[in-house]
Amino acid sequence: MTSSLAADVMAFLWPERLWSRNEVLSRPSPIPAVPGVYGWWFNRLPPLVDVSGCHRADRFTLLYTGISPKQPPRNGRSASKGQLRQRIVTHYAGNAEGSTLRKTLGCLMAKELGIQLRRVGSGSRRTFVDGEQQLSQWIGEHAFVSFTPHERPWELEERLIALLDLPLNLDGNSRNAFHPELTRVRRESVAAANLLPIVPNPGVGGR
């Protein structure tokens, strides 16, 4: 690992502070509109997740990392113009179709929160419908975010996934002990949603 990458890893693991949902959604947002890596830290844990190997800072446990933008495609297509602020806001206030983190948390906590994944609109999208607001409330109380600006965030994320126990990450994380269980929970939630009637144009997000 290069010295600069090692420094980025340390900065990610020991952030100066964590940001709450209310802070992120305030105007102006404290999250910069730049490329980077973000981490999700929890003061209460979703069901089933073994966190014995996870990194902790004070009373918070790191369970997930993500990036924006994604690595540019190698087929010549245009690169994503995504950035940290937009992506983090989507996780905090969007829905399960646009946020894999929200989908994961909702599937893990469906019984506790009394929510259910459903097909919506044309039937090709899946969200928790009214349950998105309940999910947002739980996330607002128990999930906090950190961020590290980085020009090539996919390089830092790859290293973090290789080094850390990040049980809520799926992509590139098949070696993780929780990966098969999380895959099963999400697959069963999707299968159950596919058997239920489509909810037409729910117009409900996580705000």
Backbone torsions as a table, in degrees:
resi	resn	phi	psi	omega
1	MET	NA	131.8	178.3
2	THR	-68.2	159.0	-178.3
3	SER	-63.0	-36.4	-180.0
4	SER	-68.4	-39.5	178.0
5	LEU	-67.6	-39.6	177.2
6	ALA	-61.4	-39.9	178.2
7	ALA	-65.4	-39.0	178.0
8	ASP	-64.5	-40.0	177.6
9	VAL	-61.5	-46.2	-179.9
10	MET	-63.7	-40.3	178.1
11	ALA	-63.2	-37.2	178.7
12	PHE	-67.5	-42.2	-175.6
13	LEU	-72.3	-27.0	-177.5
14	TRP	-127.8	68.4	-177.8
15	PRO	-65.9	152.9	178.5
16	GLU	-64.0	-32.4	177.6
17	ARG	-162.4	164.7	173.5
18	LEU	-111.3	151.0	-176.3
19	TRP	-112.4	139.9	179.2
20	SER	-89.6	169.1	177.6
21	ARG	-59.7	-47.0	-179.0
22	ASN	-60.1	-38.9	179.6
23	GLU	-67.8	-44.1	-178.7
24	VAL	-62.5	-38.8	-176.2
25	LEU	-86.8	1.7	178.0
26	SER	-74.2	165.7	178.0
27	ARG	-119.7	121.9	-3.4
28	PRO	-76.5	151.4	179.7
29	SER	-72.8	143.5	176.6
30	PRO	-77.1	-8.5	-178.4
31	ILE	-85.9	126.2	-178.3
32	PRO	-75.1	152.2	177.3
33	ALA	-89.9	65.9	-178.2
34	VAL	-135.6	163.1	175.4
35	PRO	-66.1	151.4	177.0
36	GLY	172.3	-174.3	-179.5
37	VAL	-116.5	140.4	177.8
38	TYR	-126.6	152.5	178.2
39	GLY	-124.4	147.7	-180.0
40	TRP	-114.2	124.3	-174.5
41	TRP	-117.7	138.4	-172.6
42	PHE	-123.6	138.4	172.4
43	ASN	-99.8	-3.8	170.3
44	ARG	-141.3	141.4	-169.8
45	LEU	-101.9	142.5	172.8
46	PRO	-64.8	156.9	178.9
47	PRO	-61.2	154.4	171.8
48	LEU	79.0	-20.1	-170.6
49	VAL	-80.1	123.4	173.9
50	ASP	-86.5	116.2	-175.9
51	VAL	-108.7	16.3	-175.5
52	SER	-61.2	-27.5	-179.9
53	GLY	-102.2	6.9	-174.5
54	CYS	-84.2	154.3	177.1
55	HIS	-76.1	139.5	179.2
56	ARG	-126.4	148.3	172.2
57	ALA	-135.2	113.1	-173.2
58	ASP	56.7	-123.8	-176.9
59	ARG	-96.9	12.5	-176.3
60	PHE	-110.2	143.2	179.4
61	THR	-115.8	129.5	179.6
62	LEU	-82.8	121.2	-176.9
63	LEU	-119.4	-15.3	-170.8
64	TYR	-155.1	145.1	170.8
65	THR	-132.8	150.9	177.9
66	GLY	-147.5	172.9	-178.2
67	ILE	-138.1	161.1	168.8
68	SER	-154.8	125.5	1.8
69	PRO	-83.1	173.8	171.4
70	LYS	-71.1	165.8	177.1
71	GLN	-61.3	135.3	-179.6
72	PRO	-57.3	140.1	179.1
73	PRO	-63.5	150.8	-178.1
74	ARG	-94.4	4.0	-177.9
75	ASN	-98.2	10.8	178.2
76	GLY	90.9	-5.7	178.5
77	ARG	-69.8	160.8	-177.3
78	SER	-64.5	141.8	177.9
79	ALA	-74.5	152.7	176.4
80	SER	-65.0	147.3	175.6
81	LYS	-105.2	19.9	-178.8
82	GLY	-62.8	159.8	179.1
83	GLN	-150.1	169.0	-171.7
84	LEU	-58.2	-50.2	-173.6
85	ARG	-58.1	-49.2	-177.8
86	GLN	-59.9	-43.7	-175.1
87	ARG	-70.7	-42.1	-179.4
88	ILE	-66.6	-39.2	176.3
89	VAL	-61.2	-39.7	178.4
90	THR	-60.9	-42.0	178.3
91	HIS	-64.8	-38.1	-177.5
92	TYR	-80.3	-30.3	-169.2
93	ALA	-134.4	6.3	-179.3
94	GLY	-91.6	-136.7	177.0
95	ASN	-144.1	176.4	-173.0
96	ALA	-65.6	-24.2	179.1
97	GLU	-70.1	-34.5	-176.6
98	GLY	-98.8	-4.2	-176.7
99	SER	-138.3	110.6	178.7
100	THR	-65.2	-29.2	177.4
101	LEU	-66.2	-45.3	178.0
102	ARG	-62.2	-41.0	178.9
103	LYS	-62.0	-44.7	179.3
104	THR	-61.6	-50.2	-178.7
105	LEU	-62.9	-41.6	179.5
106	GLY	-63.9	-40.5	178.4
107	CYS	-66.3	-40.4	179.5
108	LEU	-68.9	-31.9	-172.8
109	MET	-109.0	15.6	-174.9
110	ALA	-57.1	-45.6	-178.6
111	LYS	-68.1	-44.4	-178.2
112	GLU	-62.5	-39.7	-176.9
113	LEU	-92.0	-11.7	-177.8
114	GLY	69.7	38.9	-179.1
115	ILE	-119.8	165.6	-177.2
116	GLN	-149.5	136.8	175.5
117	LEU	-68.5	134.9	-179.6
118	ARG	-137.4	152.6	170.0
119	ARG	-76.0	139.3	-176.9
120	VAL	-132.9	161.5	176.7
121	GLY	62.2	-117.9	179.7
122	SER	-75.8	-12.1	-178.7
123	GLY	101.2	-8.6	-179.5
124	SER	-88.8	-13.0	-180.0
125	ARG	-107.2	151.2	179.9
126	ARG	-132.8	128.2	175.8
127	THR	-138.0	178.9	175.1
128	PHE	-94.6	11.0	175.7
129	VAL	52.8	-123.6	179.9
130	ASP	-62.0	-26.1	-179.4
131	GLY	-66.4	-14.7	176.7
132	GLU	-59.8	-35.1	-179.4
133	GLN	-71.8	-37.3	174.9
134	GLN	-65.3	-40.0	177.6
135	LEU	-63.1	-42.0	177.9
136	SER	-61.4	-38.4	179.2
137	GLN	-63.4	-43.7	179.0
138	TRP	-64.7	-44.9	179.0
139	ILE	-61.2	-40.5	-179.6
140	GLY	-63.3	-30.2	-179.4
141	GLU	-87.0	-27.3	-167.1
142	HIS	-127.3	-6.6	-177.6
143	ALA	-121.2	129.6	-178.2
144	PHE	-128.1	153.9	-172.0
145	VAL	-122.1	145.6	169.3
146	SER	-122.4	165.3	179.2
147	PHE	-150.3	151.3	177.1
148	THR	-131.4	108.1	176.0
149	PRO	-58.5	139.4	-177.7
150	HIS	-160.0	131.7	-177.5
151	GLU	-68.9	-29.5	178.9
152	ARG	-127.1	71.2	-170.3
153	PRO	-62.2	-27.2	-179.9
154	TRP	-62.8	-29.0	178.2
155	GLU	-69.5	-42.8	178.1
156	LEU	-69.1	-41.4	179.7
157	GLU	-61.6	-42.4	179.0
158	GLU	-58.0	-41.6	179.8
159	ARG	-68.9	-40.1	179.8
160	LEU	-63.0	-43.3	-179.9
161	ILE	-66.0	-33.9	178.2
162	ALA	-70.0	-33.7	-173.6
163	LEU	-89.6	-32.1	-166.3
164	LEU	-111.3	159.4	169.3
165	ASP	-89.5	104.3	-177.7
166	LEU	-121.7	82.0	-168.5
167	PRO	-65.7	-20.1	-178.9
168	LEU	-90.9	-5.1	174.0
169	ASN	-82.1	136.9	176.0
170	LEU	-106.8	-54.3	-176.3
171	ASP	-62.6	128.0	177.6
172	GLY	70.0	14.1	-172.1
173	ASN	-129.0	29.6	-175.4
174	SER	-65.5	-19.3	178.8
175	ARG	-73.3	-16.7	-176.3
176	ASN	-66.5	140.3	-175.7
177	ALA	-63.9	-26.9	-177.8
178	PHE	-87.8	-9.0	-174.9
179	HIS	-55.9	-48.3	-179.5
180	PRO	-62.4	-39.6	-179.0
181	GLU	-68.7	-43.1	178.3
182	LEU	-64.5	-41.1	176.7
183	THR	-59.1	-42.9	179.5
184	ARG	-63.6	-47.6	-178.0
185	VAL	-60.5	-44.8	179.6
186	ARG	-66.6	-42.3	-179.7
187	ARG	-62.0	-42.4	-179.8
188	GLU	-67.5	-35.1	177.6
189	SER	-65.9	-41.2	178.0
190	VAL	-65.6	-43.3	-179.6
191	ALA	-61.7	-40.7	178.4
192	ALA	-66.0	-39.9	178.6
193	ALA	-62.5	-36.8	-177.8
194	ASN	-67.5	-20.8	-180.0
195	LEU	-87.9	-10.6	-176.6
196	LEU	-97.8	156.8	177.3
197	PRO	-60.8	151.3	177.7
198	ILE	-72.6	137.8	174.4
199	VAL	-89.8	115.3	-174.4
200	PRO	-76.4	127.0	171.3
201	ASN	39.6	66.1	-175.9
202	PRO	-68.6	-31.9	178.5
203	GLY	60.3	30.0	-176.3
204	VAL	-119.8	125.7	173.1
205	GLY	-118.0	-166.2	-173.8
206	GLY	-90.2	1.5	178.3
207	ARG	-72.0	NA	NA
